[in-house]
C-alpha cells in the first residue's frame, strides 16, 4: 500500500510540475511604472513574487508593494498592491510561508520614520494579520531585510539607522507565528555601518546570518569587510568570523544541510592581499576556521570582461549548490576582443556547483533590446536574477529584473515605454531552455537576434572550363522563403537547402543525416566539430574545424569578424583551409563547407565570395562588380581536353601531359591570393603545402584553369 501511495504521489507531482521551461518578460501593470523584484518563493504549485513598482494614485506615482501569484507556466493568477508599506529597502528575504499563511515583512512609514511591519495573507492574498515593531529609538529608521520561519517561531531582521549618535546596528526580532514578540536583539560592530542578510537555521538547531561592514562616509574609523555570525534561539552569539575587504559583492549566505557556510566575496577570507574580480565563492567548514574550497567564477578580463555579482544561493536536492546573480560580459562586442561597447552589459546568470566545489555548468542569459534601435543602443538590455528555487522535478525557477542602461534610459519616454520589467526564468536541471542550444551564453528571443531578410543574396565567384574556353563568372544564392518552426525562423535557399541562425551559430539541413547540423560558430575562438555523411566512404564522419586566427574586415563604419580556419577529416583533403565570415558563412567553396567530396573534381568550381546582401546593406569583398564575367580563350584552337594534369589529388607534385615544352603557370589559393608562379620544370609543378589550389597553365596563347588538391 505504501509503494502504491508513493507511485500515486509521484504521478501527481509529475502532472503538477510538467517539464516546461521558459523566459518571460512581465509588466505587472501597464499603468504603473517600473518593476523591481524583491523576493520569490514556491508555494505548492504557485510562484509567489514580491516586487516594487511606481503605481499611479491621483495623477502622482507612489511606490507600491506588489504581491503576485503565477502558475508554473509563468502566467499571472492574481496581484495585490499595498501603497502603505512599500519601500525600496524591502530585503531579498521578505517572504515566507507556514501553515497556509504567506508572511511578508516590510517597512511601515509612520511620522516620516520607518518601522518593521509583519503582514500575513492567505493564499487568496487576503490579509490575516498585521503587526508593527519599533526600533531602539523613537526616531530609528528600520530597513527591513527579511523574515525566517524556524519551527513555530519567526525571526524578522533588518538594519537600524539611528537619529542620534548611537552607532548603527542590525535588529533581530523573534515572534510567534501570530506575530507576538518574544525578544528583540541588536548587534553592532565598532562604528561600522551594517547590512544584514540571509538569516537562516543551521542543522544543529541554531541560527546564522551574514553582515556587510562599512566605514561611515568620510570617517577614518570603522571597518570594511564581512562577518558571519552564529547565534542560538535566544539571540546569544555562539561564534563569528570576520574578514576585511572591499564590499563590491552583495553579502549572501547559505548554510548547507551538512553545516557548511557558502558565501561570496572579492577577497580570500584568510589572505587580505589575495583579491579577485567579483565572483569568488567560498565554502567554509562548520567551525568557521578554514575553507573547504574556494574558487573564482570563469573570467578573462582581456577577452570577455566577465565579472559577477551573486544574489542568491540554494542547496539542491542532490546536495549541489546553485547560485544566481548578474554577470557583465563583453562577448558580443563589435570592437576589438575584450573592449566594452554598446553590446556589453549585465546579464542574468545561474551556476551549478558540486558539493566538492566543481562547477558543473554556468549559463548567462542575455535579453534582447526590443524597445530601441539595436544598431544605436546595443543588442541587449541589462538584467539580473535575484532569487532562485528548485522544483521537485529538478527544474530551477529564477526571478529578477530586466532594465535599461543609462544610454538606453535617456532615449525613452517612461510615459510611453515601460523599460523596467519583471523577469521569470524557468530552466531544466542543466540550466537549459527548450528550443535554445544549451551553451554557456544563451541569447534569448532569437527572433530579435541575427536575422536575414527574404531576398538576401550571396554571390560567389565561379570558374567553368570547357573546350578551349574558361569562364570566370558569378553564382547567386537567394533566400526563397522562410517559415517559423517553434521559436526558430528557418530560411530556404534556392538550392532547396534550409538553415537557421541561433546563439551566433549557423545550422544547415543535411538531407543524408535528416537533421540540422551546425556549420559555423562565430563566437568560438579555438575549435568545434561538424558531423557529416561522407558518400565516398559511406559513413558518418566528424570534421574538426580549427580556428587559426581571427581578424576584422571593415566596411565604412561597419565591420565583420573573420575566422581563419583549417579543417581536419573534411572528406575532401587532409588540409582544408577557408575563412568564415560572421553572419555570412564560408568565404570559399559556396555558403557551406565542402565536406565529404572525396576525390571529386567540380566543374564549375566556386573560388570565393564576392558580395553578400542582407536587409541593411551589401558587403562587397572584391574590387570589381559582383556580377563581373570574363572569358579566357586563345586565338589558336586549343583542345584543353587533350591536356591532362595528374595525379590529382597529389602528395607532392603534378605533371602536365599534352604539352611538349615547359610553359608559364600561376598557382592560386582559392581566396585569390597567389601562391607561386613561374615556368613548369619537365612539364611538372611542385606544391609546397597541403590544400586546395587553382592552377593556371598557359597553353599556346590561352590559359587553362584546373582545381588541384595536395594531401599528405
Number of C-alpha atoms within 10 A of each C-alpha: 6 7 8 9 10 11 12 12 12 14 12 11 15 13 10 14 17 12 16 13 20 18 21 17 16 18 18 18 15 11 13 19 23 24 25 22 25 25 24 28 22 19 15 8 13 18 24 24 23 24 26 24 27 21 23 14 11 7 7 8 14 18 22 22 25 24 20 20 24 18 13 21 18 21 13 16 13 13 17 14 18 13 15 14 22 22 22 17 17 27 24 23 25 22 26 22 19 14 8 11 19 21 25 23 28 32 26 25 17 10 8 9 14 25 26 26 21 22 20 24 17 15 15 12 16 12 14 13 14 15 15 15 18 16 21 18 13 11 17 19 24 29 26 31 27 25 30 23 21 17 11 11 18 24 25 28 32 32 26 28 22 18 13 10 6 11 17 24 24 24 24 21 21 23 18 14 19 16 22 13 17 13 12 18 15 17 17 16 17 13 18 22 24 27 21 28 24 24 28 20 24 23 13 10 11 17 24 23 24 25 25 23 28 21 17 17 10 6 9 8 13 16 21 19 23 24 19 20 19 21 18 16 14 13 18 12 14 12 13 16 14 17 17 17 22 17 17 14 18 18 26 22 24 26 25 22 13 12 16 20 24 22 22 27 27 22 24 21 23 13 11 13 10 11 15 15 19 23 24 23 21 22 23 20 16 15 12 17 11 12 17 13 15 19 16 17 17 13 17 11 14 11 14 19 19 23 21 26 27 29 22 25 27 21 20 20 12 9 15 19 23 23 25 28 28 25 27 23 26 23 19 21 19 20 15 12 15 20 17 19 15 21 23 24 25 29 25 29 28 26 20 24 18 15 15 13 17 14 17 13 15 20 21 23 24 25 26 21 23 14 16 18 11 17 9 11 19 22 23 27 27 24 28 27 29 27 26 26 23 21 19 14 16 17 20 22 25 27 28 30 25 28 24 21 16 8 12 20 15 10 11 15 10 13 9 7 12 19 22 23 23 23 26 27 21 27 22 19 15 17 25 20 19 16 14 16 14 14 15 15 19 22 20 20 19 20 14 15 19 14 17 21 14 16 15 18 21 23 22 24 26 22 23 17 18 13 13 19 19 21 17 19 18 20 17 18 17 17 21 16 14 17 10 10 10 9 12 16 17 20 24 19 18 13 10 10 13 19 19 21 23 23 20 19 19 21 19 20 18 17 10 11 12 8 11 16 16 20 22 27 23 19 15 13 13 13 14 16 17 17 18 20 19 19 14 13 12 9 11 13 18 17 17 17 24 19 20 14 12 15 12 16 13 11 12 6 5 11 14 16 19 22 27 18 19 19 24 17 16 25 24 23 23 18 19 23 22 24 21 24 19 20 21 23 23 22 25 23 19 22 18 17 21 16 22 23 17 16 13 11 14 12 13 16 19 21 23 25 27 25 21 21 18 17 12 9 10 14 19 16 17 13 7 9 11 21 14 11 13 11 12 15 18 15 9 11 13 19 13 19 10 11 15 15 20 14 15 18 23 17 16 16 16 21 18 19 13 15 14 9 10 16 18 15 19 19 23 17 18 23 18 14 9 14 15 14 15 11 15 18 13 12 17 17 22 15 20 12 14 18 22 22 21 22 25 18 24 18 23 15 13 20 22 24 23 21 22 20 27 24 18 12
